[in-house]
Amino acid sequence: MAGQALPAQQDNHCSVAPEAQAPSRYAAFVTHDDDGLCRLMLSVDGVHCAACIQRIESALHAEPAIRHARLNFSTGRLALEWLGDAALADSFAAKIEALGYKAHPYDPRDLSHDSEKENRFLLLCLGVAGFAAGNIMLLSVALWSSTGEVMGMAMRDFLHWIAALIAVPAIGFSGRPFFRSALAALSKGRANMDVPISLALLLTVGMSIIETFSHGEHVYFDSAVMLMFFLLVGRYLDFRARRSARDTASGLLSMMAGTATILDGGQQRMIPIRDIEADMTVLAGMGERIPADGVVLSGQSDIDTSLVTGESVPRPAGAQDEVYAGTMNMSAPLTIRVSRPAEESLLADIVKLMEQAEQGQARYVRIADRAARLYTPVVHTLAALAFLGWLFLGGLAWQPALMIAVTVLIITCPCALGLAVPVVQVLAIGRLMKHKIIVKSGDALERLAGVDTLMLDKTGTLTLGQPVLDNRGHCDPQALQLAASLAAQSRHPLARALAAAWDGQILALDVSEHPGQGLSAQWDGQTVKLGSRSWCGDQAAPAAAAQLELWLKIDGQPPCAFHFSDRLREDAAEVLDYFRAHNFPLYLVSGDRNEAVGHVAAESGIKDWQGETSPADKYERLQELRAQGRHVLMLGDGLNDAPVLAGADASMAPSTAIDMAQNAADIVFMGKALRPVIEAYETARFAQKLVKQNFTLAVLYNIVAVPLAVTGQVTPMIAALAMSGSSLVVIANSFRLRWMKTRKG
């Protein structure tokens, strides 16, 4: 049962219901973590407006076990988190279906199939409605251009009956998208946006049939068919816009679907990618995406790693090289030992971050949700008051009074308000995904748009975090070859940098490691040492405070030094200049040595810097800035940056950051460039601008449209056009993100 307490013996983990209970339909799709939270992603069909979202979320949050429930309007995905048995998922799904919606486990392949099926269905309904509208309008020309007295009552009745024979079947067939949704909601004792639309269509057709039987003049079959046609145009364009908005997300998620070829006992067999586990051996053919993170066992190929690193140039991969899920194997088959299950791969992590972002609630989403709660009672009350007011106070007959009520039912729609945020949010996240920037929380872009101060870490953030040999041009080639041959046997960062600086032949040496000192080997009857100044260097040589060093000592020869520095990212100057141009104070705060931090600060032109800081010092600095009223964007990648990343108004971390830093950051960017920081900031600012514009458009629409409808200044057809138009204007305004160009300064 929902809300039951966790038994003590479960140790705060999700469990599956006992075998004595009925088998769970959804338990197999539930994941859980060490915090005791169960998670499930569902697809929900039949959601057409913000009121639907509010209804579903409110019902789920009423369950004591639920900790988080968020339905994304554009993607149709419902993210659930709860404490308790995994089998509770069945009761949550049943609660959704009790509201008149259909829920099923989320699958990108099903999403694509269902999307295409809905596309064909809407096109068919739209085609029939358009055909009927065109034909019925030919008849209406005669009715509009004459009167019953002129053409004769018999002819007018005949034309009305022909219109009825066209309109009634067409509305019955093409009105199904609205009728089915409304009936499903009403059968559960609920109402949604399609209830007033369906009511408006049925009232118009019903009144027209009654008037046709009684030889009356208030026959509006043409209006009803045109009304339905315009509503279907709006519904279809809305559907296409939302499908386009989620294409980037769906494309990424589809990489998690499909099958992979594994080697099992020397035999090849196919399994679903989601079933891949650690230590399995998988085969990745040429032109295939690598299905899971792992290490190459055999084969030599080129890998398109743009998904992971942002680099457009493929990198070679051979035996013992790491490869990642979602990257493309381009040249030759590879045999790979899986290092992590598919659900824990880098691609899966990216998908989770994206889903978290899409499910988050920004301030404007919460405003739209509150407005949606009022929609159903307000619109029906307003329509009833308009009908009664015109009937008893305005002196109208019941037929025109009813048409005014129908107009009110149609024109007061929360679609534009409901679309104001989700479409912008999905488009912004999709745009950033294409630039290898992952947004982790729904309100991250809203907060990022409001920052006015930049605070940076040094190593791995402003710099690459990878030492580079500075004095290669001054090194003897033979000494550099010897040093690189020794260094190739070590995993020390300086040794790796030294080995990378040599592109010639590596000598085969029997290398010994001396902890805390360095490496040694015998070469040409001589002892060769590579290590610290105190072990094999020149104690009297002047030291460069801002540089790191390794010394090479060959018996009988003077030692020589190799100097290294952690270089700025190539575009760091451009990024810093951009934020200076936007009047951002810049603060460099690092745990590195004061000499090194000061050197980087001078090189990058940052005047306010602080070295040798602890995590507490960094956090205290952040609090000081916030106390001054500053809104801080923090860039960091290390363990000591995590508290500041979590506490800043907005935060970003590179993909090379440690897991804790990435978890604490709002946004993660890939590749070696710092340029994504500008891209994210510009996108956030423009997205917030569009959201505000969308809200203004939606509010202005209702301020203007509702009084016109209540006062009888608008026909049902115009109301349908206005309602669809308001949604399309909001969508079209949101799609300006697709063509946005990022400024450089």
N, C-alpha and C positions, 0 to 999 in steps of 0.2 A: 504493500500500500504506500501511496505517496506520503512522504513525510515521516516514515517510520525511522526510529533511531538506529544507528549502527551498532550491532553487537560488538562487545568489547574484543572478542576473539578475531574480528576482521582486521584489526590493526590499521584502521583508517584507509583501507583499500577497497575499491569496488569489488563486489563479488557477484557471482551469477546465482540466480534464484535456485533453491534446492530442487533436486530432480522430482520431488513429489509434486511440485507445482507444474502448471501447464508450460510447455516449451515457449521460450520468449522469441518473438519475431525479430526484435531489434538488438538483443543482447550481443550478438556476434559482431555488430557494427560499433559497439561502444568501446572507447579507449579510456584509460585511467592513468593517473599519475600518483606520485608519492604523497601528494597533499590530500588524497582521499577523494578527489573530484573525478566523477565520471563525465565523459564528453561524448557528444553525438552530433553529427551533422545530418540534417534532414532537408529534403526538398519539399516545399509546400506549394501545391497547385491551387489556383483559384484566388490568388491575392491580386487585387486590382487597384488598391488605393491605401492611403495611410491609415484609414479607419480599420481596414482588415489587419494591418500590422499591429495596431494598438490593441485590437480585440484579442488576437492570438497571444501577444506578449503578456497582457494583463491576466488572462486565464492561466498561463503557465507560472507567472510570478506568484499567483495565489497558492501554488503548491509549496508546502514548507520545505521540501527537499531541494527545490530549485535555487541555485545560486546565480545563474545567469541565463537569460533567454533573449536572443536578439535575432529578428528576422530582417534580412536585407531585401529591400524592395526590388532593386534592379536584378539581382542574381537569383532570388527566390530561395536562398539558403537560410536555414534556421540553425543557429548555433545554440546548443543546450549544454549546461553544466549543472551537476547536482551531486549531492552527498547521498549515498545509499546504494542499493543493489543495481546492477546493470539492467536487470529485468524491469526496473521502474520505467525504462524507456517505452515499454508497451503502453503503460497507462498515460504517459505524456502524449504519445501519438494518438491514442484514443480520444484524449481531451481535445486535440486539434480537430480530429474528424467529427467530433460532436458539435463543433462550431460550424460545420458545413464545408470544411476544406479537406483536401486529400494530402496525406503525408506519406513519404516513403524514403528509404535510405538514399543519401546523396550519392550519385554516380555521374561523373562527367559525360559518359557515353549515353546514359539515359537522358541527360539534360539536352544533348544535341539531338537525339531522336525525338524527344517530346517537343523541342523547340520547332523542329521541321514539321512535325505533325500539326502543331498549333498554327504554324504559318500557312499550311495548306487549307486548314479549316477556316481560318479567318478570310483568306482570299476567296474561297468558295462562297462564304456568306456575303462578302462584299460584292462579288460578281453578280450574284442573284439579286441583291438589293439594288445595285446600280441598273441592272436590266429592267427590273420592275419599276424603278423610279423614272427611267427614261420613257417607258411606255405609258405609264399613268399620267405623266406630265403632258403627253400629246392629247389625252382626253381632257385634261384640266384646262387646256387653252380655250376649248369651246365653253366650258363652264365659267371660266373667268371673264370671257369676253362677251357674255350674254346673260340673260336672266331667264327664269322659268317662264315668265309671261311671254317673252319673245320666242324662245325655242320650243316652248310647250312643256307642260309638266311631265308628259309621258317620255319625251326625249331626255329631259333632265334625269328622271328616275332611271332610265335605261343606261345612261352614262355613269350614274352612281353605282348601279349594279355591276357594270363592266369593271369599274375601278375597284369595287369590293372583291371581285373574282381574281383580280391581279394582286391586290394589296394583302388580303388575309393570308393566302398561302405563302407569299413572300415574307411577310412579317413572322409567320409561324416558323419558317425555315431559317431565315437570316437573323432572326432575333434570338437564336439559341445561345450565343455567347452570353447574353444578358439574362435570359430566362433561366438557364441552367444554374448560373451562379446565384441568382436571386432565390430560386426554389431551394437550392441546397442550404442557403443561409436561413430561410424562413422555416424549413423543416426542422431545424435545430433551435427554433425560437429566437433567431438572431436576424439582424438586417445588415446589409452592406450597400456599397455604392450602386450596385445594379438593381436593388429593390426599387428606388424611386424612378430609375430609367425604365425598368420593366412596367412599373405602375403607370408611368406616363404613356408608354406605347399602348398598353391595354386599355386605358381610359379613352385615349383618342380613337382607337379602333372600335371599342364598344359603343361610344357615343355616336360614331359615324354609322354603325350598323343600325342602331336604334332609329336614327334620323332617316336612314334609307327606307326602313320598313314603314315609318310614319310619314313619308313623303316630305321630310323637313329639308331645310337648306344648310344646316350646320353639319356638313359631311366633309371630313378632313382626311380621307384616305391618302391623298397626295402628300399632305403634310406629314402623316405618320410614316409613309415610306421614305420620304426625303429625310425626315428626322432620323430614322434608323440608319439610312445610308451614311449620313454625316457622322453619326455616333460610331459606326463601324470604321469609317475612315480614320477617325481619331484613335480608336482602339488599335487598329492595325499599325498605324504610324508609331503609336506609343510602344507597341510590342517590338517593332523593328528597331526603334531607338534604344530600348533597354537591352535587346539582344546584341546590338552593336557595341553598347557600352561595356558589356561583360565579355567581349571576345577575347581580350588579353588574358583575363582571369581564367576563362574556360580553356584557352590554349595551354596555359601553364598547368592547370589541373589535369588536362588530358594526358600529360606526360606521366602521371602517376597511374594511369589506366593501362590496359593492354596486357600482353604476355611477354615472358622472357624465356630464353632457352638456357637450361642448366645441364650440367654434367652430373649424372647420378650413377655411380657404379660403372663408369665407362660408357653409359648410354645417355643419349640426349633426350630430354623431354621438356615440354612446355608447361609453365605454371604462370598464374597471374602475378603481375609485378608486386601486388600488395602482399603476396605470400613469401616473398624472398626473405631469407634470414641470413644472419651472419655465418661466415665460413662456408657458404655454398659456393660452387664454382659456376659462373655464368659465361656464356659466349655472347660477344657483341660483334655482329657482322658489320661489314663496311656499309656506311650509310645509315646505320641504326643508332638510336640514342642508347647510351649506357643506362641500364635499368636501375643500378644501385651503386652506392659508394663502395669503392674497393681498391685493391692493389693488383696491377697487371702481373699475371704469372708467365704468360708467353705472348709473343707477337710484338710487332713494331708498327705504330700507326701515328697519324696526326689527329689531334683532338680539338674540335671547336669548343673552346671553353668560355665563349662570350657570356653564357648564362651565369657563370660563376665569377669570372674575373673582369668582365667588361671589355677584354681585349679582342679585337677583330682578327688578329693573326693567330692561326692554329698553332698549337704547341706539340712537339713530338712526345710520344709516350711509349715506353718500353718496359721491360721486366723491372719490377719493384717500384714503378711509378704509381702514384695515387691518381685515381680518376673519380669523377663525381656523377651522380645520377642526373640525367637530363642533358648532359653534354653529348655532342655528336661525334661518333667514330667515323672518320672520313676516308681513311686510306686502305686499311687492311683489317682482317679479323683479329680480335683480341680475346684471350682467355683471362678471366678476372676472378679473383677470390674476393667475395663480399666481406666488407669489414663492418658494416652496420645494416640492420634490417631496413627494408624499404621505408617503413614508417618513421625511421629516424634519420633518413638520408638528408643531405643538404637541400635537395629539392623539396622534400617533405617539410623541412624547416621553413623554407621560403613560402610554401603554400600555407602553412599555419600562420605565419606572420601576416600574409595577405588576408586570410580569413578573419584574423583578429581585427585588422584594420577595417574591413568592410562591416563587421558587426558592431564596431564601436559607436557610441552616441555622442555626437557633437551637440553644441548648445542649440543650433537651429533644428536638428533632428528632434530634440525634446520639445521644442516649440510646436513643430508640425504634429507630433504625436498628441499633444494636449488639444490642439485644434481638431484633430480627427475624432476625439472622444465626443465632441459636441455636434459632429456633423449629422448623424442619424436623427436624434431628437429635434434638432433645430430645423432641418430641411423639411421634415414632415409637418412640424407645427407651423412653419411659415407658409407652406403650401395650403394647409387647411384654413389658416386665418385669411389668406388671400382669397380663397374660394368663398368663405362665409362672408367676408367683408364686402366683396363685390356683389354677392347675391342679395344680402339683406341691407347693406348700407349704400352700395353703389348703384342699385337698381338694375343690374344686369340680369338677363335670363341665365338659367343654369348652364346652358351650353357655353357661352363665351366666358362665364366665370370659371367653368371647369378648365377651359383652355389656358386661362391665366395661371391656374393652379398647376397644370401640366408644365407650363413654361418655367415656373418656379422650381418644380421638381428637377427639371433638367439642368437649369442654368447654375444652381447652387451646388457645385461639385468641388470636392477638395483635391482633385487630381493635381492641379498646378502646385498647390501647397505641398502635397505629398511627394511630388517629383523634384521640388526645389533643391533639396539637399542630396538625395541618393544618386541622382544621375551625375551631378557634379563630382560627388565623392568617388564613384566608380571610375569615371573618366579620368580624374586626377590621379588616382592610384594606378590605373592602367597606363597612363602617360609616363609616370615615374618608373613603373615596372620596365617599360621599354628602354629607359635610361639606366637600368640596373640599380634602381633605388627602391627599397622595400619599406613600405609604411606599415607600422605595427599596430597603431591604435587609431580609432575612428576620429578622434578629436586632435590628432597630432598636427594635421595641416592647419587647423583653426588656431592652435597655439603657436605654431611656427610663423604664421602670418603676422602675429602680434609682437614678435621679439624685436628688441632694439639694441642689444648688446651681444658681442661675440666673445666667448671664453673658450680657449683651446688648450689641449694637452700638446706636448712636443713630440716625443718619440712615438712613431707609428700613426700619428694624426697629421700634424703639420709637416713632419718628415716621414720618410718611407718606413722608418724602423728597421732598415737594412743597411749595415755599414758598407761603405764603398771605399776601395783603395784609392787614395788621393795622389800618391807620389809614384805612380807606376812609371812615368816618363823618366824618373831619376834612378830607377832600379836597374841593376845589372841583370840582363836576361837570364844568365845561368843561375844567379842567386834567386831570381823570381821563380824559375822552374823548380829549383830545389825546394823552396819554401812552399810552392803550390802543391808539390808532390807529397810533402809532409802534411800540409793542411787538408788535403783530400781525404785523409784518414780520420778526420775529426768532425764532430757536429757543432763545435763552438762557433758562434756567429761570426767572429773575426776570421777564423780559419776558413769558414765557408765563403766569406767575402774574398779572401785571398785566393782560394782555389778558383773562384769564378772569374777573377781578374786575369788568369792565365788561360789562353786558348790554344796552347801547344800541347805537346806530348807530356803525359804524366809518367814520371819514373817509377819503376817498381821497387819500392823500398820496404824493408821490414821495420815498421814504425812502432816505437814504444811510447806509451802515454804516461806522463808524470803529473798526477793530480795537483792542481793549484800552481803548476809551473809551466808545462808545455809538452812538446813532442820531441823525440830524438830518433835518429836512425844512423846506420853506417852507410857511407857512400864513398866509393873510391878509396877505401882504407882510412877514411876520416870520419870523425863524429860530427854530426850536424844536429844543431838544436834550433827549435822554433818555439818561442814562448815569451814570457814576461821580461821586462827590463831587469828585474832583480835576479833572474835566473841566468839569462844569457845576453843581456844588453849592456850598453855603455852607460854606467852609472853617472858619468860626468856630463853626458850630452844633455842640452837643454830640452825640456819637455814642453810640448804644446798643450796648454791647459784644456783647450776645447776639443782636442783630438784623442782618439784611441790609437794604440800602437801594438805591434808585434815585432820581436827582434829575431833575426837569424844569425846564428854563430857557427862558423865552420872552423875546425881546428887550424890554428896558425894564421887566421885571417881576422881583420877587424870586424866586429859585428855591424850589421846594417839594419836599419829600421824601416818598417812599413807603417805608414800613417793612414788612418781610416777616419771617416766622418759619416754621420748620418745626414744625408742630403735632404733638402726641402723637396717636397713633391714638385714636379715640373711646373704645375699651374698654380702653385701656392701664392705667388706674387699677384697673379691676376685676381684670385679669389679675395685676397686681403684688400687689394685696391678697390674691388667692387664694394665691399662692406664699408670701407672708409668713405667711398663716394656717397654711401647711404647714411653717413653720420653715425656709424656704429663704433662705440669705443671697443678697442681690442685688448684682450687680456690673455697673456701666455702664462699658464700655471703648470709646472711640471715637477715631478719627483726626482728628475735627473740633477746632476751636479750643476752648481751655479755657473761655472765656467762654460759648460756646454749649452745651457739654456740661454745665457747671455749672448753667446756667439750666434745662436739661431735667431734670437730676438733682434740682434743688430742686423743680421742678414735679411730678415723679413720686414724690418722697419717697425717692429712692435716696441713701443716705449715702456709700456706697463707690463713687466714680467716678474716672475717669482720662481726660483728653483728650490730643490731639496724640500719639497712640500709633502706632507703626509696626506692621506685621504681626509683626515679631519681638518687639516689646514685648507685644503681645496674647498671643502664643504663650507667652512667658515667664510671663505672669500665669496662664495656664491651667496650666502646669506647676507653678507654686507652689501653686495650689489642689489639684491632684492629689497633690502631695507631702504635703499636709496630710490626705490621706485623703478628699478631697471627690470626689463623682461629679458632673461638670459637664454641664449642658444649656446649649448655646450657641445663641443666636439671632443671625443676622447675614445680610447681603445683599451685601456688597461684596468687591472683590478682596482687600482687606487682612484680610477675615474668613475667607478660604478655608482657611488653615493651621489656624486654631482650630476651624473647623467640621469639618475632617477629623480633628483630634486629640482632640476632646472625647468624652466617654463617649456622648453623644447630641447631635444637632444638628438644627436646623430653620432653614429659610430661606423668606421669602415668595416668591411667584411673580414679583414685580417684581425679584428679585435677579438679578445678572449670571449668565451661564451657569456660570462657574467656581464661584461660591458654591453654586448649585443642585446642581452635580455633586458638590461636597464634602459637602453636607448629607445627613443620613439621611432627612429628611422635608421635603417642600415643601408649603406651604399657600397657598391662593388667596384673593383678596379683600383688602379694606382693613382688616378686623378682625384683632385679635390673639387673639381668643377661641379660634381653632383650636388654639393652644398648650395651653390647658386641656383641650380635647376630646381631643387626642392623648395627653396625659399620663394623663387619667382612663381612656381606653380601654386604654392600655398597662398600667396597673396592674390593671384588671379582667381583661384578657386573661391576664396572668400568673397572677392568682389562679385563673382557670378552668383554665389549663394544669396548675397544681399540683394542683388538685382532681381533674382528669381522671386524672393519673398516680396519685394516691392511690387513686382508684376502681378503676383497671385493676389495680394491684398487689394491692389487697385482694381483688378478685375472684379472681385466680389463687391467692392464698394460701389462700382459703377453698374455692374450687371444686375445685382439683386434688386435694387430699387426700380430699375427699368422693367424687370420682370413683374414685380408686385404691382406696379402701376399700369400694367397692360401695354407697355410700349414695345414689347418684344414678342414675336411669334415663336412657336415651338421650334421651327426650323432654324430661325436665327439663334435661338438659345442653344441648339445642338452645335451649330457652327461656332458660337462663342465659347462653349465649354471645351470642345475639341481644340479650338484655336488657342485657348489659354494654356493648355497642356503642351501643345506643340511649340508655342512661343518659348515657354520655359525650357523645353528640351533643346530647341535650336540655339537658345542663348547658352545653354550648358555646353553644347558641342563646339563652342568657340575655343574650348581648351585644346581641341585637336589641332588647331592652326596657330596656337600660341607660339610666339618666338621669344626665347629667353634673351634678355639684354645682357650685355657684358659689362656695363658700367652705368 
